[in-house]
Amino acid sequence: MKYLLSLLMFAAFNVAAQPVVEEARHPSGAIIQLHNEKGPCVDQAKLATFFYPDKKKVQGCWKTDGAVVMVAWFDGDGGAIPVKFFKPPETL
């Protein structure tokens, strides 16, 4: 359990250093960012970050399955988002 918590904390503190390759934005203000780094993810999955409208965040692992991005969030939730909703990140 301590090992898992250490991995989750490492991923949470390291998100700023992870380049964002694609992101999906919801009109409510929620954002899903897909990173090109594995982080604690296994096999072909890579790190993802979900930002709630209130800026709370949760991380998870993503991979594509045909026309959808499959995400397993570290809080136990999961989802499938169509690839068409993801775009390159906005730059300042």
The first five atom37 places (N, CA, C, CB, O) and aatype in JSON, in Angstrom:
{
  "aatype": [12, 11, 18, 10, 10, 15, 10, 10, 12, 13, 0, 0, 13, 2, 19, 0, 0, 5, 14, 19, 19, 6, 6, 0, 1, 8, 14, 15, 7, 0, 9, 9, 5, 10, 8, 2, 6, 11, 7, 14, 4, 19, 3, 5, 0, 11, 10, 0, 16, 13, 13, 18, 14, 3, 11, 11, 11, 19, 5, 7, 4, 17, 11, 16, 3, 7, 0, 19, 19, 12, 19, 0, 17, 13, 3, 7, 3, 7, 7, 0, 9, 14, 19, 11, 13, 13, 11, 14, 14, 6, 16, 10],
  "atom_mask": [
    [1, 1, 1, 1, 1],
    [1, 1, 1, 1, 1],
    [1, 1, 1, 1, 1],
    [1, 1, 1, 1, 1],
    [1, 1, 1, 1, 1],
    [1, 1, 1, 1, 1],
    [1, 1, 1, 1, 1],
    [1, 1, 1, 1, 1],
    [1, 1, 1, 1, 1],
    [1, 1, 1, 1, 1],
    [1, 1, 1, 1, 1],
    [1, 1, 1, 1, 1],
    [1, 1, 1, 1, 1],
    [1, 1, 1, 1, 1],
    [1, 1, 1, 1, 1],
    [1, 1, 1, 1, 1],
    [1, 1, 1, 1, 1],
    [1, 1, 1, 1, 1],
    [1, 1, 1, 1, 1],
    [1, 1, 1, 1, 1],
    [1, 1, 1, 1, 1],
    [1, 1, 1, 1, 1],
    [1, 1, 1, 1, 1],
    [1, 1, 1, 1, 1],
    [1, 1, 1, 1, 1],
    [1, 1, 1, 1, 1],
    [1, 1, 1, 1, 1],
    [1, 1, 1, 1, 1],
    [1, 1, 1, 0, 1],
    [1, 1, 1, 1, 1],
    [1, 1, 1, 1, 1],
    [1, 1, 1, 1, 1],
    [1, 1, 1, 1, 1],
    [1, 1, 1, 1, 1],
    [1, 1, 1, 1, 1],
    [1, 1, 1, 1, 1],
    [1, 1, 1, 1, 1],
    [1, 1, 1, 1, 1],
    [1, 1, 1, 0, 1],
    [1, 1, 1, 1, 1],
    [1, 1, 1, 1, 1],
    [1, 1, 1, 1, 1],
    [1, 1, 1, 1, 1],
    [1, 1, 1, 1, 1],
    [1, 1, 1, 1, 1],
    [1, 1, 1, 1, 1],
    [1, 1, 1, 1, 1],
    [1, 1, 1, 1, 1],
    [1, 1, 1, 1, 1],
    [1, 1, 1, 1, 1],
    [1, 1, 1, 1, 1],
    [1, 1, 1, 1, 1],
    [1, 1, 1, 1, 1],
    [1, 1, 1, 1, 1],
    [1, 1, 1, 1, 1],
    [1, 1, 1, 1, 1],
    [1, 1, 1, 1, 1],
    [1, 1, 1, 1, 1],
    [1, 1, 1, 1, 1],
    [1, 1, 1, 0, 1],
    [1, 1, 1, 1, 1],
    [1, 1, 1, 1, 1],
    [1, 1, 1, 1, 1],
    [1, 1, 1, 1, 1],
    [1, 1, 1, 1, 1],
    [1, 1, 1, 0, 1],
    [1, 1, 1, 1, 1],
    [1, 1, 1, 1, 1],
    [1, 1, 1, 1, 1],
    [1, 1, 1, 1, 1],
    [1, 1, 1, 1, 1],
    [1, 1, 1, 1, 1],
    [1, 1, 1, 1, 1],
    [1, 1, 1, 1, 1],
    [1, 1, 1, 1, 1],
    [1, 1, 1, 0, 1],
    [1, 1, 1, 1, 1],
    [1, 1, 1, 0, 1],
    [1, 1, 1, 0, 1],
    [1, 1, 1, 1, 1],
    [1, 1, 1, 1, 1],
    [1, 1, 1, 1, 1],
    [1, 1, 1, 1, 1],
    [1, 1, 1, 1, 1],
    [1, 1, 1, 1, 1],
    [1, 1, 1, 1, 1],
    [1, 1, 1, 1, 1],
    [1, 1, 1, 1, 1],
    [1, 1, 1, 1, 1],
    [1, 1, 1, 1, 1],
    [1, 1, 1, 1, 1],
    [1, 1, 1, 1, 1]
  ],
  "atom_positions": [
    [[0.82, -1.19, 0.0], [0.0, 0.0, 0.0], [0.87, 1.25, 0.0], [-0.94, 0.0, 1.2], [0.57, 2.2, -0.72]],
    [[1.94, 1.28, 0.8], [2.82, 2.44, 0.82], [3.48, 2.64, -0.54], [3.9, 2.27, 1.91], [3.67, 3.78, -0.98]],
    [[3.81, 1.56, -1.22], [4.41, 1.64, -2.54], [3.44, 2.29, -3.52], [4.83, 0.24, -3.04], [3.84, 3.16, -4.3]],
    [[2.19, 1.88, -3.49], [1.17, 2.45, -4.37], [1.0, 3.94, -4.09], [-0.16, 1.72, -4.21], [0.92, 4.74, -5.02]],
    [[0.93, 4.32, -2.82], [0.79, 5.73, -2.47], [2.0, 6.53, -2.94], [0.62, 5.89, -0.96], [1.84, 7.66, -3.41]],
    [[3.18, 5.96, -2.83], [4.39, 6.65, -3.3], [4.33, 6.87, -4.81], [5.64, 5.84, -2.95], [4.69, 7.95, -5.29]],
    [[3.88, 5.87, -5.54], [3.75, 6.02, -6.99], [2.73, 7.1, -7.34], [3.34, 4.7, -7.62], [2.97, 7.92, -8.23]],
    [[1.6, 7.1, -6.65], [0.56, 8.09, -6.94], [1.06, 9.49, -6.62], [-0.71, 7.79, -6.14], [0.8, 10.42, -7.39]],
    [[1.75, 9.66, -5.52], [2.27, 10.97, -5.17], [3.34, 11.41, -6.17], [2.83, 10.96, -3.75], [3.38, 12.59, -6.54]],
    [[4.2, 10.5, -6.61], [5.2, 10.83, -7.6], [4.54, 11.32, -8.88], [6.09, 9.62, -7.9], [4.96, 12.33, -9.44]],
    [[3.53, 10.63, -9.33], [2.82, 11.03, -10.55], [2.13, 12.37, -10.35], [1.8, 9.97, -10.96], [2.16, 13.21, -11.26]],
    [[1.52, 12.59, -9.21], [0.8, 13.84, -8.96], [1.75, 15.03, -8.92], [0.03, 13.75, -7.65], [1.41, 16.09, -9.45]],
    [[2.92, 14.89, -8.33], [3.85, 16.0, -8.23], [4.62, 16.21, -9.53], [4.82, 15.77, -7.1], [5.18, 17.28, -9.75]],
    [[4.66, 15.21, -10.38], [5.44, 15.3, -11.6], [4.63, 15.73, -12.81], [6.07, 13.99, -11.87], [5.19, 15.86, -13.9]],
    [[3.34, 15.96, -12.67], [2.49, 16.24, -13.83], [2.96, 17.47, -14.59], [1.06, 16.43, -13.4], [2.86, 17.49, -15.82]],
    [[3.46, 18.49, -13.91], [3.89, 19.71, -14.6], [5.06, 19.44, -15.54], [4.28, 20.79, -13.58], [5.23, 20.14, -16.54]],
    [[5.85, 18.43, -15.24], [7.01, 18.12, -16.07], [6.65, 17.23, -17.26], [8.07, 17.44, -15.24], [7.48, 17.03, -18.15]],
    [[5.45, 16.71, -17.29], [5.04, 15.8, -18.35], [4.46, 16.59, -19.53], [4.01, 14.79, -17.83], [3.5, 17.33, -19.35]],
    [[5.03, 16.44, -20.73], [4.47, 17.15, -21.88], [3.08, 16.65, -22.23], [5.4, 17.01, -23.08], [2.81, 15.45, -22.2]],
    [[2.21, 17.57, -22.57], [0.84, 17.24, -22.97], [0.83, 17.07, -24.48], [-0.18, 18.35, -22.51], [1.25, 17.96, -25.21]],
    [[0.34, 15.91, -24.96], [0.3, 15.67, -26.4], [-1.08, 15.96, -26.99], [0.7, 14.24, -26.7], [-1.17, 16.36, -28.15]],
    [[-2.13, 15.76, -26.23], [-3.5, 16.03, -26.66], [-4.31, 16.42, -25.45], [-4.13, 14.8, -27.38], [-3.98, 16.06, -24.32]],
    [[-5.4, 17.18, -25.68], [-6.29, 17.49, -24.58], [-7.71, 17.64, -25.1], [-5.84, 18.77, -23.85], [-7.94, 17.99, -26.26]],
    [[-8.66, 17.36, -24.22], [-10.08, 17.54, -24.52], [-10.63, 18.51, -23.49], [-10.87, 16.17, -24.49], [-10.37, 18.38, -22.29]],
    [[-11.39, 19.5, -23.96], [-11.97, 20.51, -23.07], [-13.49, 20.41, -23.12], [-11.51, 21.95, -23.47], [-14.08, 20.29, -24.2]],
    [[-14.1, 20.46, -21.95], [-15.55, 20.42, -21.83], [-16.04, 21.84, -21.56], [-16.0, 19.44, -20.69], [-15.34, 22.61, -20.91]],
    [[-17.23, 22.2, -22.06], [-17.75, 23.56, -21.81], [-17.84, 23.92, -20.32], [-19.12, 23.7, -22.44], [-17.84, 25.1, -19.98]],
    [[-17.93, 22.94, -19.46], [-18.01, 23.2, -18.01], [-16.69, 23.7, -17.43], [-18.45, 21.94, -17.27], [-16.65, 24.2, -16.31]],
    [[-15.6, 23.54, -18.19], [-14.29, 23.93, -17.72], [-13.39, 22.74, -17.41], [0.0, 0.0, 0.0], [-12.2, 22.92, -17.14]],
    [[-13.92, 21.54, -17.45], [-13.12, 20.34, -17.21], [-12.17, 20.11, -18.39], [-14.03, 19.09, -16.98], [-12.51, 20.4, -19.54]],
    [[-10.98, 19.59, -18.08], [-9.97, 19.33, -19.11], [-9.36, 17.96, -18.87], [-8.86, 20.44, -19.12], [-9.05, 17.61, -17.73]],
    [[-9.19, 17.19, -19.94], [-8.45, 15.93, -19.87], [-7.19, 16.12, -20.71], [-9.31, 14.7, -20.39], [-7.26, 16.44, -21.89]],
    [[-6.05, 15.91, -20.09], [-4.77, 16.0, -20.79], [-4.16, 14.62, -20.91], [-3.81, 16.97, -20.05], [-4.11, 13.85, -19.95]],
    [[-3.69, 14.31, -22.11], [-2.99, 13.05, -22.36], [-1.5, 13.35, -22.48], [-3.54, 12.34, -23.66], [-1.09, 14.21, -23.26]],
    [[-0.71, 12.63, -21.71], [0.74, 12.82, -21.7], [1.4, 11.7, -22.48], [1.29, 12.88, -20.25], [0.82, 10.62, -22.65]],
    [[2.61, 11.94, -22.95], [3.35, 10.94, -23.71], [4.25, 10.1, -22.81], [4.18, 11.61, -24.79], [5.0, 9.26, -23.3]],
    [[4.18, 10.32, -21.51], [5.01, 9.6, -20.54], [4.2, 8.45, -19.92], [5.52, 10.55, -19.44], [2.99, 8.55, -19.76]],
    [[4.89, 7.36, -19.58], [4.22, 6.22, -18.96], [3.82, 6.48, -17.52], [5.11, 5.0, -19.02], [2.77, 6.02, -17.07]],
    [[4.66, 7.21, -16.79], [4.39, 7.37, -15.36], [4.28, 5.99, -14.73], [0.0, 0.0, 0.0], [5.1, 5.12, -15.04]],
    [[3.32, 5.77, -13.85], [3.16, 4.46, -13.22], [2.33, 3.47, -14.04], [2.52, 4.62, -11.86], [2.04, 2.38, -13.57]],
    [[1.95, 3.85, -15.26], [1.08, 3.01, -16.1], [1.84, 1.8, -16.64], [0.49, 3.84, -17.27], [3.07, 1.83, -16.74]],
    [[1.12, 0.76, -16.98], [1.73, -0.47, -17.46], [1.39, -0.73, -18.92], [1.29, -1.66, -16.6], [0.49, -0.11, -19.49]],
    [[2.12, -1.66, -19.51], [1.96, -2.04, -20.91], [2.07, -0.81, -21.81], [0.6, -2.74, -21.13], [3.03, -0.05, -21.69]],
    [[1.12, -0.61, -22.7], [1.17, 0.51, -23.65], [0.49, 1.77, -23.13], [0.52, 0.1, -24.94], [0.5, 2.79, -23.81]],
    [[-0.08, 1.72, -21.93], [-0.8, 2.87, -21.38], [0.15, 3.98, -20.99], [-1.64, 2.45, -20.17], [1.31, 3.75, -20.62]],
    [[-0.36, 5.22, -21.07], [0.42, 6.4, -20.7], [-0.38, 7.26, -19.74], [0.82, 7.22, -21.95], [-1.58, 7.05, -19.55]],
    [[0.29, 8.22, -19.13], [-0.28, 9.05, -18.1], [-1.33, 10.02, -18.65], [0.81, 9.81, -17.39], [-1.14, 10.6, -19.72]],
    [[-2.43, 10.2, -17.91], [-3.48, 11.17, -18.23], [-3.79, 11.98, -16.97], [-4.77, 10.46, -18.77], [-3.61, 11.49, -15.86]],
    [[-4.25, 13.21, -17.16], [-4.65, 14.07, -16.04], [-6.01, 14.66, -16.34], [-3.6, 15.18, -15.78], [-6.24, 15.2, -17.42]],
    [[-6.91, 14.57, -15.36], [-8.24, 15.17, -15.46], [-8.3, 16.34, -14.49], [-9.38, 14.12, -15.16], [-8.07, 16.17, -13.29]],
    [[-8.6, 17.53, -15.02], [-8.77, 18.72, -14.19], [-10.26, 19.03, -14.1], [-7.98, 19.94, -14.78], [-10.91, 19.29, -15.11]],
    [[-10.8, 18.99, -12.9], [-12.19, 19.37, -12.68], [-12.31, 20.89, -12.86], [-12.67, 18.94, -11.26], [-11.3, 21.59, -12.79]],
    [[-13.53, 21.4, -13.08], [-13.7, 22.85, -13.2], [-13.17, 23.63, -11.99], [-15.17, 23.18, -13.39], [-12.75, 24.77, -12.13]],
    [[-13.18, 23.01, -10.8], [-12.67, 23.7, -9.59], [-11.15, 23.53, -9.44], [-13.37, 23.17, -8.34], [-10.59, 23.85, -8.39]],
    [[-10.5, 23.02, -10.48], [-9.04, 22.82, -10.56], [-8.53, 21.61, -9.78], [-8.34, 24.04, -10.05], [-7.33, 21.33, -9.8]],
    [[-9.42, 20.88, -9.09], [-9.0, 19.62, -8.48], [-8.58, 18.7, -9.63], [-10.16, 18.97, -7.6], [-9.14, 18.77, -10.72]],
    [[-7.6, 17.84, -9.38], [-7.16, 16.95, -10.45], [-7.03, 15.52, -9.98], [-5.84, 17.43, -11.02], [-6.84, 15.25, -8.8]],
    [[-7.15, 14.62, -10.93], [-6.93, 13.2, -10.69], [-6.16, 12.68, -11.91], [-8.29, 12.4, -10.47], [-6.4, 13.11, -13.03]],
    [[-5.25, 11.76, -11.67], [-4.49, 11.19, -12.77], [-4.93, 9.77, -13.04], [-3.0, 11.23, -12.47], [-5.63, 9.14, -12.24]],
    [[-4.51, 9.27, -14.18], [-4.86, 7.92, -14.58], [-3.98, 7.48, -15.73], [0.0, 0.0, 0.0], [-2.96, 8.1, -16.02]],
    [[-4.4, 6.41, -16.38], [-3.66, 5.86, -17.51], [-4.59, 5.78, -18.71], [-3.08, 4.46, -17.17], [-5.77, 5.47, -18.57]],
    [[-4.05, 6.05, -19.9], [-4.86, 6.04, -21.11], [-4.19, 5.22, -22.21], [-5.11, 7.46, -21.59], [-2.98, 5.02, -22.22]],
    [[-5.03, 4.76, -23.12], [-4.58, 4.17, -24.38], [-5.74, 4.23, -25.36], [-4.08, 2.68, -24.18], [-6.89, 4.31, -24.95]],
    [[-5.43, 4.2, -26.63], [-6.48, 4.25, -27.63], [-6.95, 2.85, -27.97], [-5.99, 4.97, -28.9], [-6.19, 1.88, -27.92]],
    [[-8.22, 2.77, -28.3], [-8.83, 1.51, -28.73], [-9.74, 1.86, -29.9], [-9.63, 0.8, -27.54], [-10.93, 2.11, -29.73]],
    [[-9.16, 1.86, -31.09], [-9.92, 2.27, -32.27], [-10.18, 3.76, -32.24], [0.0, 0.0, 0.0], [-9.24, 4.56, -32.22]],
    [[-11.45, 4.15, -32.25], [-11.83, 5.56, -32.31], [-12.09, 6.17, -30.93], [-13.06, 5.73, -33.17], [-12.66, 7.25, -30.83]],
    [[-11.68, 5.47, -29.86], [-11.89, 6.01, -28.51], [-10.6, 5.97, -27.69], [-13.0, 5.22, -27.79], [-9.72, 5.14, -27.92]],
    [[-10.52, 6.88, -26.74], [-9.44, 6.9, -25.76], [-10.0, 6.28, -24.49], [-8.87, 8.37, -25.51], [-10.95, 6.8, -23.91]],
    [[-9.42, 5.19, -24.07], [-9.85, 4.5, -22.85], [-8.98, 5.01, -21.7], [-9.73, 2.93, -23.0], [-7.76, 5.03, -21.79]],
    [[-9.65, 5.44, -20.61], [-8.93, 5.98, -19.46], [-9.36, 5.25, -18.19], [-9.17, 7.51, -19.32], [-10.55, 5.07, -17.94]],
    [[-8.39, 4.85, -17.39], [-8.62, 4.3, -16.05], [-8.03, 5.29, -15.07], [-7.99, 2.85, -15.87], [-6.81, 5.45, -15.0]],
    [[-8.9, 5.97, -14.3], [-8.45, 6.98, -13.35], [-8.03, 6.33, -12.05], [-9.56, 8.02, -13.09], [-8.58, 5.3, -11.66]],
    [[-7.03, 6.93, -11.37], [-6.51, 6.37, -10.14], [-7.51, 6.43, -8.99], [-5.25, 7.1, -9.75], [-7.29, 5.8, -7.95]],
    [[-8.61, 7.18, -9.15], [-9.63, 7.21, -8.1], [-10.64, 6.07, -8.28], [-10.36, 8.56, -8.11], [-11.61, 5.98, -7.52]],
    [[-10.42, 5.19, -9.27], [-11.28, 4.04, -9.48], [-12.29, 4.21, -10.6], [0.0, 0.0, 0.0], [-12.93, 3.25, -10.99]],
    [[-12.44, 5.42, -11.11], [-13.38, 5.69, -12.2], [-12.7, 5.35, -13.53], [-13.86, 7.17, -12.18], [-11.5, 5.11, -13.57]],
    [[-13.45, 5.35, -14.59], [-12.91, 5.09, -15.91], [-13.83, 5.64, -16.97], [0.0, 0.0, 0.0], [-14.94, 6.08, -16.66]],
    [[-13.39, 5.64, -18.2], [-14.24, 6.15, -19.25], [-13.66, 5.9, -20.63], [0.0, 0.0, 0.0], [-12.5, 5.5, -20.79]],
    [[-14.51, 6.15, -21.62], [-14.12, 6.05, -23.02], [-14.56, 7.34, -23.7], [-14.76, 4.79, -23.71], [-15.75, 7.66, -23.74]],
    [[-13.6, 8.08, -24.24], [-13.87, 9.36, -24.86], [-13.51, 9.25, -26.34], [-13.08, 10.52, -24.17], [-12.41, 8.8, -26.67]],
    [[-14.41, 9.64, -27.24], [-14.07, 9.58, -28.66], [-12.82, 10.4, -28.98], [-15.24, 10.07, -29.51], [-12.65, 11.51, -28.48]],
    [[-11.96, 9.85, -29.81], [-10.71, 10.49, -30.2], [-10.97, 11.87, -30.8], [-9.95, 9.62, -31.2], [-10.15, 12.77, -30.63]],
    [[-12.1, 12.04, -31.49], [-12.38, 13.31, -32.18], [-12.47, 14.51, -31.23], [-13.68, 13.19, -32.94], [-12.37, 15.65, -31.68]],
    [[-12.64, 14.27, -29.92], [-12.72, 15.37, -28.96], [-11.34, 15.87, -28.5], [-13.53, 14.94, -27.75], [-11.25, 16.9, -27.84]],
    [[-10.3, 15.16, -28.85], [-8.95, 15.53, -28.44], [-8.26, 16.35, -29.52], [-8.13, 14.29, -28.11], [-8.33, 16.03, -30.71]],
    [[-7.61, 17.4, -29.08], [-6.89, 18.33, -29.97], [-5.51, 18.6, -29.37], [-7.69, 19.67, -30.17], [-5.29, 18.35, -28.18]],
    [[-4.57, 19.1, -30.18], [-3.28, 19.51, -29.61], [-3.53, 20.57, -28.53], [-2.32, 20.06, -30.71], [-4.48, 21.34, -28.64]],
    [[-2.69, 20.6, -27.51], [-2.91, 21.57, -26.4], [-2.79, 23.01, -26.88], [-1.9, 21.32, -25.27], [-2.03, 23.31, -27.8]],
    [[-3.55, 23.88, -26.23], [-3.45, 25.3, -26.51], [-2.14, 25.82, -25.94], [-4.67, 26.09, -25.92], [-1.75, 25.43, -24.84]],
    [[-1.47, 26.67, -26.66], [-0.23, 27.26, -26.17], [-0.45, 28.73, -25.87], [0.92, 27.07, -27.19], [-1.29, 29.39, -26.49]],
    [[0.31, 29.23, -24.91], [0.18, 30.65, -24.55], [1.01, 31.51, -25.47], [0.61, 30.88, -23.1], [1.03, 32.73, -25.32]]
  ]
}
